[in-house]
Amino acid sequence: MQSDQELIDALEPEQLAAAAMRPYPRRKLSAGVVALLVGLRIFILLAIPVVIYAFVHALMMSQA
């Protein structure tokens, strides 16, 4: 870890900027993590209408 920091410190500013602009490759995710992320997306898609309904319902009740 210390040698990595020494290499970074040895770079010139232009080299450091160029190295920082290079994108990281996509990470390989396990099937469990992919399933968890898909489940989270489904949960959010189901939760958004519920929140909108609760918000609109609360607005209607406050006007009555």
C-alpha positions in Angstrom: 0.0 0.0 0.0 2.8 2.4 0.8 4.5 1.7 -2.6 1.3 2.6 -4.4 1.2 5.9 -2.6 4.9 6.5 -3.5 4.1 5.8 -7.2 1.2 8.2 -7.1 3.3 10.9 -5.5 6.0 10.4 -8.2 3.6 11.2 -11.1 3.6 14.6 -12.6 0.3 16.6 -12.4 -0.6 15.8 -16.1 0.1 12.1 -15.6 -2.0 12.1 -12.4 -4.9 13.8 -14.2 -4.7 11.4 -17.1 -4.7 8.4 -14.8 -7.7 9.8 -12.8 -9.7 10.3 -16.0 -9.3 6.6 -17.1 -12.6 4.8 -16.3 -12.7 1.7 -14.3 -13.9 -1.5 -16.0 -17.3 -3.0 -15.1 -17.2 -5.1 -12.0 -18.4 -8.7 -12.2 -21.2 -9.2 -9.8 -22.3 -12.5 -8.4 -25.8 -13.9 -9.1 -26.9 -13.1 -5.5 -25.9 -9.4 -5.8 -27.6 -9.1 -9.2 -30.8 -10.7 -7.7 -30.6 -8.2 -4.8 -30.3 -5.2 -7.1 -33.2 -6.5 -9.3 -35.3 -6.9 -6.2 -34.5 -3.4 -5.0 -35.5 -2.0 -8.4 -38.8 -3.9 -8.2 -39.4 -2.6 -4.6 -38.8 1.0 -5.7 -41.1 0.7 -8.7 -43.8 -0.6 -6.3 -43.1 1.9 -3.5 -43.3 5.0 -5.7 -47.0 4.8 -6.5 -47.8 4.1 -2.8 -45.9 7.2 -1.8 -47.6 9.3 -4.4 -51.0 8.0 -3.4 -50.3 8.7 0.3 -49.1 12.2 -0.6 -52.2 13.0 -2.7 -54.5 11.5 -0.2 -53.0 13.6 2.6 -53.4 16.7 0.5 -57.1 15.9 -0.2 -57.8 15.3 3.4 -56.2 18.6 4.5 -58.5 20.5 2.1 -61.7 18.9 3.4 
